[in-house]
Amino acid sequence: MLEIRDLQAGAGERRILNGIDLVVNPGEVHAVMGPNGSGKSTLAGALAGRDGIEVTGGSATFKGQDLLDLDPEVRAREGLFLAFQYPVEIPGVNNAYLLKAALNEVRKHRGEPELDAMDFMTLARKRMSLLDMDDALLNRPVNDGFSGGEKKRNEIFQLAVLEPSLAILDETDSGLDIDALKTVAAGVNAMRSPERSLIVVTHYQRLLHYIVPDFVHVLYRGRIVKSGGKELALELEEKGYGWLDAEPAAATA
Amino acid sequence: MPQIAISADSYAAQFAAVKRTAPLAGPLASLRDDAFHCFDRLGFPTTRLEEWRFTNIAPIVEVPFQAPAASGGLDREVLDALPLPRSGAPEFVFVNGSFSPDLSDPSGLPPGVRVRSLAASAAGGAGGLDVLTAHLGRLARFQNHAFTALNTAFLRDGAVIEVDGGVVSERPIHLLFASSSAPAPVLSQPRVLIVAGAGSEVRIVESHAGAGDVPYLSNAVTEVSAADHAVVDHYTVVRQADAAYHVGNLAVRLGRASNFSSHTITAGGAIVRNEAGVVLGGEGGECTLNGLYLGNGRQLVDNQTTIDHAMPHCDSHELYKGILDGRSRAVFNGKIIVRLDAQKTDAKQSNKALLLSEDAQITTKPQLEIFADDVKCTHGATIGQLDPDALFYLRSRALSKAQARQLLIHAFAADLLGHIKVEAIRRGLDALLLERLPMSGE
C-alpha cells in the first residue's frame, strides 16, 4: 500500500523529517506517536502534498506509484485521505456540495459513474448515522461555525463517504471530549476493512484505546526511533516522552 | 486639454441637432438647455477632481461618440445573445436608449403599475408630462456632474415607471438596455425614472449590455423617488462589451419609513463607473447598497456611493465586494453623511476585495461626515488573496486546483448572491463565477 524510504522533508530552512522508513500493508493500522514538534504533522502533510512542506530526500510509493510526484488532488483520487488536525473553515462553500464534488471526482478517476444528487444524499445520510451527526451540518458551509467536535466528526464523515484506501488521521483526537472521541473512533472502526489502511497520528495514547493499532511507531526529532505492537502505546502512556531525551543514543541511532 | 475642447464642440453640434429633430415640451426643453449649458461649462472630468482622482477617463474623451439616430433597431437574435439576466415579461427593451416596442413584452404588469417610454410620457397624455416635470432632473442633479448633464441634455427617451400607492408588483420588471455601435461609436444614454407611491412595493432590474467590437459609451441615469412606506428593490447589471465604456448614476430619495435596496453588479466593460446616491429624506428609512464587481484584463471598475442620512432613525447597510484578476483595477469610494438632525442613525459600510493576480489593484476609501452625536457608524475594508489553506483543503478532497479556486471565488461572493432575489441574476452570476471570470481588454 504505502512504502516510505528515508523520507526527508522540511519547511523553509528548517529540516523536520530526517529519514523516515515506514511500510503500511493493506488492512493495517499504524499509530505514529510522538511529542510536539517531533514531525508528526509534517509527515502527514508531506504524504498529502501540503504546500510549504518541501521533500528534500527519500521516497514514498503509494500503490506502486511515486506518491511525491502527484498533485494533492491526484493523491486524493488515488485513494489517499488526510483527516486534518485543523479542518479549514470555508464560508460560502456548502458541505454537501463539496463532498458530492469530491466523491464524483474520485468516482470519475476510478471509472465509475457519477452519483446524482439523490443517490449522493442517500449515501451521505447513511454515513452520517455512523457518526451520529446532525443532518443540518450537510447544508452548512464547510466547517464554518462548527464546534471542534463537529469539525472532527465532519472529517471522519468525509472519510466514510470517500472510502479511501489509505486514511491518515492527523491528531483527530485533539480537542475531543471522551464522548466525541468514542463516536469518532466508532466511525473510523466501522470503516476498517482488509483493503483499507490507516495511519493514526497522535500525541496521546487515549485514542488508541478505541482505534486499536497493529503497529505503534515513536517519532522523535524527525525519525522513527522505536516501533512495536499496541503495547508500546501503553508503555508511552506510562513513561511519557521524557525518556527519549534521556536516551540520546537510541534517539539518534 | 485640447481633446476636451474638440470633444465638447462636437457635442454642441449634436445637441443643436437633437433640439431640432426631437423637440420637447416647454419645461423639458429648458431642462435640456440648462443641462447642456452645465455640460459645456464643466467639460469631462479629469483626474484633477477629487471624485475622479483614480479614474482616468481620457480614453472616453478621445472617442468621437455620436448620439444615435432617433429609433434604434436590433435583431432579436442579437438581443437574445447578450448576457442579460431575463425572466420573461414584463420586459422592456431599449436600443441605444430608445424604447423598442417590438422587442418588449409588457404583459404581467399588475393594475396600478405603469411603464411608459419617456418619449410617450413627454408627449403628454394621462398626466405623463406632470410626472416628468415633477421629478426629472430633481434627483439626479447635473449642475456639478458632467455625465449626468450630458445625459439630461440629450434627453429624448427612456423608461418611466409609476407604481400607485399601496400596489404590490410581485414579478420583477426588467429594463434591458442594449447598445449597438456599428459602424460608428455610439453614445447610448439610458434614462429611467421610477416613482413608487406610498406603501407600494416594486422590484426592478436594469441591465446593460452591448454587442460588437466598436467602442460605445453607455451613460445611464436613473432616478428613484420612493414615497412613505414604499419598498423598492433595485438591480443594476452591467455586462458591457470589452471595448465599451459605462457610466451610471443612480439617484434615490426615500420618504418616511421606506425601504430601498440596490444591487449593482459589474462584469464587463473597459471602464465602468457606477455612482449611487441615496438621500434618506424621512424618519425611519432603510437603505441597502450592495455591489459585486468583477475585473479582468485591463478593466477599470469604479463604484462611488453616497448615503445621506438627512433624518433621524434611519439605517443603512452597504456591502461591496470585488474580484479582480489580470491587470484590472477597481476604485471604491463610500461616502456617508449624517446630518445634524439625523440622530439614532445606524450606518454600516464594508468593502472587500479579492485580488487574484499580482497586478490587480484596488483603491478603497470610506468617507464619513458625521454632524449628529448620537449615531452608530462603522466602516471597514479588507483586501485579500485566496486562502492557501482552503485551497489545499479542497485539493486534498480531490478537487483540481482550478475547481478549488473557482469554488473559493464563488464562496467569496456567496453572501451577496444570497441577497439577490431575482433568480435569473443569481443563476447568471453562479455561472460566471463557477465557470470562469470574464476575460476582457487583453
Boltz contact constraints between the chains, C-beta under 6 A:
constraints:
  - contact:
      token1: [A, 48]
      token2: [B, 396]
      max_distance: 6.0
  - contact:
      token1: [A, 50]
      token2: [B, 392]
      max_distance: 6.0
  - contact:
      token1: [A, 51]
      token2: [B, 388]
      max_distance: 6.0
  - contact:
      token1: [A, 51]
      token2: [B, 392]
      max_distance: 6.0
  - contact:
      token1: [A, 72]
      token2: [B, 395]
      max_distance: 6.0
  - contact:
      token1: [A, 72]
      token2: [B, 396]
      max_distance: 6.0
  - contact:
      token1: [A, 73]
      token2: [B, 395]
      max_distance: 6.0
  - contact:
      token1: [A, 73]
      token2: [B, 398]
      max_distance: 6.0
  - contact:
      token1: [A, 73]
      token2: [B, 399]
      max_distance: 6.0
  - contact:
      token1: [A, 73]
      token2: [B, 400]
      max_distance: 6.0
  - contact:
      token1: [A, 76]
      token2: [B, 396]
      max_distance: 6.0
  - contact:
      token1: [A, 76]
      token2: [B, 398]
      max_distance: 6.0
  - contact:
      token1: [A, 77]
      token2: [B, 398]
      max_distance: 6.0
  - contact:
      token1: [A, 82]
      token2: [B, 396]
      max_distance: 6.0
  - contact:
      token1: [A, 88]
      token2: [B, 389]
      max_distance: 6.0
  - contact:
      token1: [A, 88]
      token2: [B, 390]
      max_distance: 6.0
  - contact:
      token1: [A, 88]
      token2: [B, 393]
      max_distance: 6.0
  - contact:
      token1: [A, 90]
      token2: [B, 390]
      max_distance: 6.0
  - contact:
      token1: [A, 92]
      token2: [B, 411]
      max_distance: 6.0
  - contact:
      token1: [A, 92]
      token2: [B, 414]
      max_distance: 6.0
  - contact:
      token1: [A, 93]
      token2: [B, 407]
      max_distance: 6.0
  - contact:
      token1: [A, 93]
      token2: [B, 411]
      max_distance: 6.0
  - contact:
      token1: [A, 102]
      token2: [B, 397]
      max_distance: 6.0
  - contact:
      token1: [A, 102]
      token2: [B, 398]
      max_distance: 6.0
  - contact:
      token1: [A, 105]
      token2: [B, 398]
      max_distance: 6.0
  - contact:
      token1: [A, 106]
      token2: [B, 398]
      max_distance: 6.0
